[in-house]
């Protein structure tokens, strides 16, 4: 009965924070899963391989992630999390801030390598295609909100296709980072936003 109190949990009791041991185990498991996904693909991320790489017991892994797919999904959700940007209400500033946050995610070495694996495998494996679509939605939520709100305020044309706008704003960043491997000058993002707005902001 006394041992029950030492069991790892992802959260503490009432008024207590997360169990530090559980948080360390979770972080170690996700780091190991990230490396295995990059090295061996989806099939390489199993409870057995993650336990061997991370030192976290399989019982703990099964308790947090009953299926390996759940572990991969949580891993990717964290890797492709774009840092939230405080909105200013000024369209240009908000677009520049959001694109820079997205670029910060692309410069995360693990996120970049994982994204390369997913993009490479998506046409061949529906699981990767589903994950790629989910990551795309998550990574563009903030930008979608900025564009939609600007359309409602009349700062962008109301008939502007939001998905097309997102493609035009983020496409150059993804291409330059993942395909050409080129660096980004400080003025790259502001100039990209200015070009976008110049072509689409209604003229008085």
KALIN-V233176 format. One record per backbone hydrogen bond with DSSP energy under -0.5 kcal/mol. CO is the residue of the C=O (numbers start at 0). NH is the residue of the N-H. Records with the same first field share a line. If there is no record, write none. Layout:
CO->NH ; NH
This chain:
0->3
1->4
2->5
3->6
8->18
12->15
18->22
19->23
20->24
21->25
22->26
23->27
24->28
25->29
26->30
27->31
28->32
29->33
30->34
31->35
32->36
33->37
34->38
35->39 ; 40
36->40
40->43
41->44
43->45
45->49
46->50
47->51
48->52
49->53
50->54
56->60
57->61
58->62
59->63
60->64
66->69 ; 70
67->71
68->72
69->73
70->74
71->75
72->76
73->77
74->78
75->79
77->80
79->81
80->82
88->90
89->93
90->94
91->95
92->96
93->97
94->98
95->99
96->100
97->101
98->102
99->103
100->104
101->105
102->106
104->107
106->108
107->111
108->112
109->113
110->114
111->115
112->116
113->117
114->118
115->119
116->120
117->121
118->122
120->123 ; 124
124->127 ; 128
125->129
126->130
127->131
128->132
129->133
130->134
131->135
132->136
133->137
134->138
135->139
136->139 ; 140
137->140
139->143
140->144
141->145
142->146
143->147
144->148
145->149
146->150
147->151
148->152
149->153 ; 154 ; 155
150->153
156->159
159->161
160->164
161->165
162->166
163->167
164->168
165->169
166->170
169->173
170->174
171->175
172->176
173->177 ; 178
174->178 ; 179
175->180 ; 181
182->184
184->187
186->190
187->191
188->192
189->193
190->194
191->195
192->196
193->197
194->198
195->199
196->199 ; 200
199->156
